[in-house]
Amino acid sequence: MTFMPCPKPKHRRRVPKQKDITRITNKARDEVLKRAEGKCERCGRTRAYAFEISHLVQASHGGSGSNPDNLVLLCGPSVNTGTCHNFADYTRAGREWRMQKKIELEAYYAQ
């Protein structure tokens, strides 16, 4: 007796998966890197252990990764205390900064 698997469908999903919506696209990544000019967009550092692209509206809340007005370049990593990515993700002041930056970037891209 041989196993006959069911053939895979040859169509795309009607509704994209959450991970596909929030994944940072190469086009958006290039735009953010060009806009930031190699500096942290919060503190202006040009040298850090790591630079990370962060969602302003968190991916868990449906923040798009293909929209450059939802992404910023921050010094990181996010798990290290004292970095801008940690500040933006884990403090109240950081969440307020993210919302202000989102408004600023929406105005920048509306031009």
C-alpha positions in Angstrom: 0.0 0.0 0.0 1.4 3.4 -1.0 0.7 6.8 0.5 -0.9 9.2 -1.9 -0.8 12.7 -0.4 -3.5 15.2 -1.4 -2.1 17.7 -4.0 -1.4 21.3 -2.8 -3.8 24.0 -4.1 -2.4 26.2 -6.8 -4.0 29.5 -5.7 -3.0 32.2 -3.3 -4.6 32.9 0.0 -7.5 35.3 -0.1 -6.5 37.0 3.2 -2.8 37.3 3.9 -1.4 35.9 7.1 -0.5 38.3 9.9 3.2 37.6 9.5 3.0 38.6 5.9 1.4 41.9 6.7 3.8 42.9 9.5 7.1 41.6 7.8 9.4 44.5 6.9 9.8 44.6 3.2 13.1 45.3 1.4 11.7 48.4 -0.2 10.6 49.8 3.1 13.9 48.8 4.8 15.9 50.7 2.1 13.7 53.8 2.4 14.1 53.8 6.2 17.9 53.4 6.0 18.1 56.2 3.4 15.9 58.5 5.6 17.9 57.8 8.8 21.3 58.3 7.1 22.9 55.6 9.3 21.9 57.4 12.6 19.5 56.4 15.4 16.3 58.4 14.7 15.8 59.0 18.4 19.3 59.9 19.8 21.3 60.5 16.7 24.0 58.0 17.5 26.1 56.9 14.5 27.8 54.0 16.3 26.0 51.4 18.4 26.2 47.7 19.1 23.3 47.2 16.7 20.9 49.2 14.7 17.4 47.8 14.4 14.3 48.7 12.4 11.4 49.0 14.7 7.6 49.3 14.1 6.0 52.4 15.5 2.6 50.7 15.6 3.7 47.3 17.0 3.4 44.3 14.7 1.2 42.6 17.3 -1.2 45.5 16.9 -1.3 45.1 13.1 1.5 47.6 12.2 2.5 47.3 8.6 6.0 46.4 7.7 5.6 47.7 4.1 4.9 51.3 5.1 8.0 53.4 5.8 6.0 55.8 7.9 5.5 53.0 10.4 9.2 52.1 10.7 12.2 53.8 12.4 15.9 53.0 12.8 16.8 52.7 16.5 20.0 51.7 18.3 19.5 48.4 20.0 19.1 45.6 20.8 15.7 46.0 22.3 16.4 43.7 25.2 19.3 45.8 26.5 18.3 48.5 29.0 19.4 52.0 28.0 19.1 51.5 24.2 16.5 53.5 22.2 14.8 50.4 21.0 14.3 49.3 24.6 13.1 52.7 25.5 10.5 52.8 22.7 9.2 49.3 23.4 9.1 49.1 27.2 8.5 52.5 28.7 5.5 54.8 28.8 7.5 57.8 27.6 8.8 55.6 24.7 5.2 54.7 23.7 4.3 58.4 23.6 7.5 59.1 21.6 6.5 56.4 19.1 3.1 58.1 18.6 4.6 61.5 18.1 7.2 60.1 15.6 4.3 58.3 13.7 2.5 61.7 13.3 5.8 63.4 12.2 6.5 60.6 9.6 3.0 60.7 8.3 3.4 64.4 7.6 6.8 63.8 6.1 5.4 61.3 3.6 2.2 63.3 2.9 4.3 65.9 1.1 
